[in-house]
């Protein structure tokens, strides 16, 4: 299952231990306000970076797995 851009659903899945892989794309654009990726989590989450990819546009893809 892929979840795109929903911090509240990602937080719920992460706390339940249901995330196998987390892919985060970083776009080099600064904005004044935004939504947190993980909101209202009760305990710290630990992920290990397993791969990175940089695109010509400057976008960076980060792949994480839970520890």
N, C-alpha and C positions, 0 to 999 in steps of 0.2 A: 504494500500500500504506500502511496506517496501522498504526503501532505504538503501543500504549497501555501506558505504565507499565513498560517494561522497559529499565533503564539499560544492561545489558550488551549487548543487541541494538542499541540506539541508538548506543552507543560503537563497535561493530563496523561498522555502516553508515556512521557519520560518518567514521571513519578510511579507509574504502574510497571515500569521495567519493560515496556513494549517496543522500544526503539532498538533496531538492529544496526542501523547506520544513520548518521546525520550528515547531510551535505549542506553546506552553507556557501552561498555565492556572495562575495563582497564586491560591490560596484563602487568605484572611486567617485562618489557623489556625496557632498555634504548637504544634509537637510537639517532644518531647525528642530523638528520634533519627529518622533516615530514611535513605534510600538516595540516593546521589549520582546525578544525571542522567547524567553522563559519568564512568565509572570506568576507570581504567587506560589512558588514552589516551597514545600515545607522543609526539604533537606537538600544539601548540595548534590549536584550531579557531576560525575567524573567521566570524561571522554578522553580517548587517545587519538591523536592525529595520525592517520594512516596514509594519506595521500594529498597532494596538492596539484593544482593545474592552473597555469596562468594563460589567459587568452590575450590576443593582440589588442583587444579593446581596453585592457587593463583590469578586467574582471578576474577575480581569483576564486577558484572553487576549492573548498576545504572539505575533506572527507574524514569523519570521526566515527569511532566505534565506542560503545560503552566499556568502561573498565570494570 
